[in-house]
Amino acid sequence: MRVWTVVAAVSATVLLVGCSSTEAGTGSGSGGVSGASAAPSSVVGGFGGLSAQPDSGAPSSAPPSSPSSSASHPPSASSSAGSPSAHGSSSASAPSGGDWTQGVDWASLPHPDLDCSHASGHGAIENLKVVKADVTGDGSIDAIVREQCQHDASEWPDSVYVYSHAGAAVTLAGTLLRQSDDSYATKIVPGNRSVTLTTQTWSSSAAGCCPDLTYRTVFSWTGSGFSAGPRTDVLHPCTGAASDSLPVTTHDLGGAAGHAGIVLVFTNDSPQACTLTGYPGVDADFSGGGTVHATRTLSGYMGGPGHVSTVTLAAGGTASARIEWTTVPTGSEDCSSSSTDIQVTAPNTSDTQTVDQAVGACSLQVHPVVAGSDG
């Protein structure tokens, strides 16, 4: 369980602190789900970072205030609270009428693993979202409910439950996301006897404001509960400060028949997989203040893939691109000088890195990225 910081409550609601949502490996925490065929659904309630049909969003980017000594902390994963006896009986009466979800006191229903005793709301449960759809295949509407403890902390993990209606009783059909999973549910998609969750959580190096891991998981109805499928990365373009998360190195290609070249190698130092597509930006700086921009071409004398493709870099994985130039002048060209360094911007990013690398000025070209380190 993470250490949770504190922000001031705003009116009767609490703002979650977080980064803007981006969908993209491995790391601490659990969660993630999305990708099932969507069934018609509707949404009631509404709070937090999710929007309706389908449910989507992420914590807001409101900055936290200074931590106080009265910080409320979520329980550790070893907490023994969360049994039905602590949070309500195994079923509750539903209001009469066509839509059984209207007027339900969700806080009175069972909430396994939801321990609010450490939260500033003094045990109160906050209902964030209700998505209605038949996800158990019995022809009746079920309620997928996203909840958390009322709190003054800057972040608090979500819990997601599925409730069904039989006769006059509301029963717990399954738990999809637990408080101890230390995640936000940013998207809930009901499917054919399934629910797909997209979740965000934190790697060990992430700041408290900003979950940096995004996953999808499909939960399938078994007839007696929900079974979680494999948790998969939600892929996004590699972004952020490239010098930190996507550093670039070079190695020499040598020379042949009046041509020379190098390979740019990009390494994904982030905790989750990401993608690169297209060409790096390359500018060569020469003594005296001159700059030569590398022309983007699919291939050249020194190689190149001949096409543009999207490359997926696992955490720690690499992608590369070839740069080449001519060493024999054409006409009045002077090809004898070499650059003092090159400015490299990875595809999909705007963060330029200075690399101590000499290249030539004549017919300078850069080719698209490919998987691996050979360009």
C-alpha positions in Angstrom: 0.0 0.0 0.0 1.3 3.4 -0.9 1.9 6.3 1.5 -0.9 8.8 1.0 -0.6 12.6 1.2 -3.3 15.1 2.2 -5.2 17.9 0.5 -8.0 20.1 1.8 -11.5 18.9 1.1 -13.5 21.1 -1.3 -17.1 21.6 -0.1 -18.6 18.1 0.5 -16.4 16.3 -2.1 -12.8 15.5 -2.3 -10.6 16.1 -5.4 -8.3 13.3 -6.4 -4.8 14.4 -7.3 -3.3 12.8 -10.4 -1.9 13.1 -13.8 -3.9 13.2 -17.0 -5.0 9.8 -18.1 -2.9 8.0 -20.7 -3.4 4.4 -21.6 0.0 2.2 -21.7 3.8 -2.7 -18.2 4.9 -4.1 -15.3 5.3 -2.8 -11.8 3.6 -2.7 -8.4 -0.1 -2.6 -8.0 -2.8 -4.3 -9.9 -5.8 -3.4 -11.9 -6.4 -2.8 -15.6 -9.3 -3.9 -17.7 -10.8 -3.0 -21.0 -11.4 -4.6 -24.3 -14.6 -6.7 -24.1 -17.5 -6.1 -26.5 -19.6 -3.4 -25.0 -23.2 -4.0 -24.1 -25.7 -1.2 -23.8 -25.4 0.5 -20.4 -26.4 3.5 -18.5 -24.8 5.4 -15.7 -26.3 6.8 -12.5 -24.6 8.8 -9.8 -21.3 10.3 -10.9 -18.2 11.5 -9.1 -14.5 11.4 -9.7 -12.7 10.9 -13.0 -15.2 8.7 -14.8 -17.6 9.7 -17.5 -20.6 7.8 -18.7 -21.2 5.2 -21.4 -18.5 3.9 -21.5 -17.1 4.9 -18.1 -13.7 6.7 -18.6 -11.3 9.2 -17.1 -8.6 9.6 -14.4 -7.8 11.5 -11.3 -7.8 15.3 -11.7 -4.6 17.3 -11.8 -5.5 19.6 -8.9 -2.3 20.2 -6.9 -2.1 19.0 -3.3 -1.6 21.3 -0.3 1.2 20.7 2.2 0.9 17.4 4.1 -0.5 17.8 7.6 0.1 15.8 10.7 -3.5 14.7 10.7 -3.2 12.9 7.4 -5.6 10.0 6.9 -4.1 6.9 5.5 -5.6 3.9 3.8 -5.1 0.6 5.5 -2.3 -1.7 4.6 -2.9 -4.7 2.4 -2.8 -6.8 5.5 -5.9 -5.2 7.0 -8.4 -7.8 8.2 -11.5 -5.6 7.7 -13.7 -6.0 4.7 -16.0 -8.9 5.7 -19.7 -8.7 5.1 -20.3 -8.4 8.8 -18.2 -5.2 8.8 -20.0 -3.6 5.9 -23.5 -5.0 5.7 -25.3 -8.3 5.3 -24.9 -10.5 2.2 -28.0 -9.0 0.7 -30.3 -6.0 1.0 -33.8 -5.1 0.0 -34.2 -3.3 -3.3 -36.8 -0.6 -3.9 -39.8 -1.8 -5.8 -40.2 -0.6 -9.4 -38.7 -1.2 -12.9 -35.2 -0.1 -12.2 -34.0 -1.8 -9.0 -30.8 0.4 -8.9 -32.7 3.6 -8.1 -32.6 4.5 -4.5 -30.3 1.7 -3.4 -28.2 2.4 -0.4 -24.9 1.1 -1.9 -23.0 1.7 1.4 -25.2 -0.9 3.1 -24.2 -3.7 0.8 -21.2 -6.0 1.2 -17.8 -4.4 0.4 -15.1 -7.0 0.8 -11.6 -5.5 1.5 -13.0 -2.0 1.8 -11.7 -0.7 5.1 -12.5 3.0 5.7 -11.6 3.1 9.4 -8.3 5.0 8.6 -10.0 7.6 6.3 -11.0 11.0 7.4 -14.7 10.2 6.5 -14.9 8.1 9.7 -15.8 4.9 7.9 -18.1 6.5 5.3 -18.2 5.0 1.7 -18.3 7.3 -1.3 -20.2 6.0 -4.4 -18.3 7.3 -7.5 -20.2 5.6 -10.3 -22.8 3.0 -11.2 -22.8 1.3 -14.6 -25.9 -0.7 -15.3 -25.8 -3.7 -17.7 -26.6 -7.5 -17.7 -23.1 -8.9 -17.2 -24.1 -12.2 -15.7 -26.3 -13.3 -18.6 -29.5 -13.9 -16.7 -31.5 -11.3 -18.5 -31.6 -8.9 -15.6 -29.7 -5.7 -15.1 -26.6 -5.8 -12.8 -24.9 -2.9 -11.2 -21.1 -2.4 -11.5 -20.3 0.0 -8.7 -17.1 2.0 -8.3 -16.5 3.2 -4.7 -13.9 4.5 -2.3 -13.7 5.7 1.2 -14.6 9.3 1.9 -11.2 11.0 2.6 -9.1 14.1 2.7 -6.1 12.4 1.2 -4.8 13.4 -2.2 -5.3 9.8 -3.5 -7.3 6.9 -2.3 -7.7 3.6 -4.2 -10.9 2.5 -5.8 -13.0 -0.7 -5.2 -15.3 -2.1 -7.9 -18.1 -4.5 -7.2 -20.9 -6.2 -9.2 -24.3 -6.4 -7.6 -27.3 -8.5 -8.9 -31.0 -8.4 -8.1 -33.0 -11.5 -7.3 -36.5 -11.1 -6.0 -36.4 -8.4 -3.4 -32.8 -8.9 -2.5 -29.6 -7.3 -3.8 -26.6 -9.6 -3.7 -22.9 -9.3 -4.3 -22.0 -11.1 -7.6 -18.3 -10.4 -7.6 -15.4 -8.1 -6.6 -13.4 -6.8 -9.6 -11.1 -4.3 -7.9 -10.1 -4.3 -4.3 -8.8 -1.5 -2.1 -5.6 -3.5 -1.6 -5.0 -3.5 -5.4 -3.9 0.2 -5.0 -5.5 1.3 -8.3 -7.9 3.7 -9.9 -10.6 2.3 -12.2 -10.5 4.7 -15.1 -12.8 2.9 -17.5 -15.6 0.3 -17.0 -16.9 -1.5 -20.1 -19.7 -4.1 -19.7 -19.7 -6.9 -22.1 -21.4 -10.3 -22.8 -21.1 -12.0 -19.5 -18.0 -9.9 -18.8 -16.7 -6.6 -17.5 -13.5 -5.0 -18.8 -11.6 -2.6 -16.5 -8.9 -0.1 -17.3 -6.9 0.8 -14.3 -4.1 3.0 -13.4 -1.6 2.4 -10.6 1.9 3.4 -9.6 5.4 2.0 -10.2 7.9 2.1 -7.4 9.4 5.3 -8.9 6.2 7.2 -9.6 5.3 10.4 -7.8 2.2 10.2 -5.5 0.3 12.6 -7.7 0.7 10.6 -10.9 0.0 6.9 -11.5 2.3 5.8 -14.4 1.1 2.3 -15.2 -2.1 1.5 -17.1 -3.6 -1.9 -17.5 -6.6 -3.7 -19.0 -8.2 -6.8 -17.5 -11.3 -8.7 -18.6 -13.4 -10.3 -15.9 -15.6 -13.2 -17.2 -18.7 -14.5 -15.4 -18.4 -18.2 -14.5 -21.9 -18.7 -13.3 -20.9 -18.2 -9.6 -18.5 -15.3 -9.8 -16.0 -13.4 -12.0 -12.7 -14.8 -13.1 -9.9 -12.3 -14.0 -8.1 -12.8 -17.3 -4.5 -11.8 -17.9 -3.6 -8.2 -17.1 -2.3 -6.5 -20.2 -0.5 -3.2 -20.8 -2.4 -0.3 -22.4 0.1 0.9 -25.0 0.7 4.6 -25.6 3.4 6.5 -27.6 6.6 6.9 -25.6 6.4 10.4 -24.1 7.8 12.3 -21.2 11.3 13.6 -20.6 13.2 11.5 -23.2 16.5 12.0 -21.4 15.0 10.2 -18.4 12.6 7.7 -20.0 13.9 7.4 -23.5 17.7 8.0 -23.6 19.5 7.8 -26.9 23.0 6.3 -27.6 24.9 5.7 -30.8 27.1 3.2 -32.5 29.1 3.3 -35.7 28.1 1.7 -39.0 31.4 2.3 -40.6 31.9 3.5 -44.2 31.6 2.1 -47.7 32.0 3.6 -51.2 31.9 7.2 -50.2 29.2 6.7 -47.5 29.2 6.6 -43.7 26.7 6.1 -41.0 25.7 5.6 -37.4 22.8 4.0 -35.6 20.7 5.9 -33.0 19.5 3.6 -30.2 16.5 4.5 -28.0 16.0 2.6 -24.8 12.7 2.6 -22.9 13.7 3.3 -19.3 10.0 3.8 -18.2 8.3 1.0 -16.2 5.8 0.2 -18.9 5.8 -0.6 -22.6 5.3 2.2 -25.1 5.5 2.7 -28.9 7.5 4.7 -31.4 6.4 5.4 -35.0 8.3 7.2 -37.8 11.5 9.2 -37.9 13.7 10.8 -35.3 14.4 14.5 -35.7 18.1 15.0 -36.2 20.1 18.3 -36.5 23.9 18.4 -36.8 25.7 21.3 -35.2 29.0 22.4 -36.8 31.7 24.7 -35.6 31.1 28.3 -36.6 27.4 28.0 -35.8 26.2 26.1 -38.8 23.4 23.5 -38.5 22.4 20.8 -41.0 19.0 19.2 -40.8 18.9 15.5 -41.7 16.5 14.7 -44.5 13.9 11.9 -43.7 14.1 9.0 -46.2 12.8 5.5 -46.0 16.2 4.0 -46.8 19.6 4.8 -48.3 23.0 3.3 -49.3 23.7 2.3 -45.7 20.4 0.6 -45.2 17.0 1.5 -43.7 13.7 -0.4 -43.5 12.1 1.1 -46.6 8.8 1.7 -44.7 7.4 3.3 -41.6 6.0 1.0 -38.8 5.0 1.2 -35.2 7.6 -0.3 -32.8 6.6 -1.5 -29.4 9.3 -1.1 -26.7 8.9 -3.2 -23.6 10.3 -1.8 -20.4 14.0 -1.9 -21.0 13.5 -2.6 -24.7 15.2 -0.7 -27.6 14.3 0.8 -31.0 16.8 2.3 -33.4 17.2 4.3 -36.6 20.1 4.7 -39.1 21.7 8.1 -40.0 23.9 8.2 -43.1 25.8 10.8 -45.2 28.2 11.0 -48.1 31.9 11.5 -47.7 32.7 12.3 -51.4 31.7 15.8 -52.5 29.5 16.5 -55.5 30.5 19.6 -57.4 31.6 22.3 -55.0 30.4 20.6 -51.8 32.8 20.5 -48.9 32.3 17.1 -47.2 35.5 17.2 -45.1 34.0 18.7 -41.9 32.3 16.8 -39.1 29.7 18.0 -36.6 30.5 18.8 -33.0 27.4 17.1 -31.9 23.9 16.2 -33.0 20.4 17.2 -31.6 18.1 14.2 -31.5 14.4 14.1 -30.9 12.7 10.7 -30.6 9.5 10.1 -32.6 6.3 11.1 -30.8 8.2 13.3 -28.4 9.3 17.0 -28.2 12.2 16.5 -25.8 15.5 17.0 -27.7 18.7 15.4 -26.5 22.3 16.6 -27.3 24.5 13.6 -28.3 28.3 13.9 -28.6 28.5 12.5 -32.1 30.3 13.5 -35.3 28.4 13.2 -38.6 29.1 14.6 -42.0 27.3 17.5 -43.7 26.7 16.1 -47.1 23.5 14.4 -48.0 22.7 13.8 -44.3 19.7 11.5 -44.0 17.8 9.7 -41.2 15.6 6.6 -41.7 12.6 5.3 -39.7 12.8 3.6 -36.4 12.8 -0.2 -36.3 12.8 -2.7 -33.4 16.1 -3.6 -31.8 19.5 -1.9 -31.8 20.7 -2.4 -35.4 18.7 0.2 -37.2 
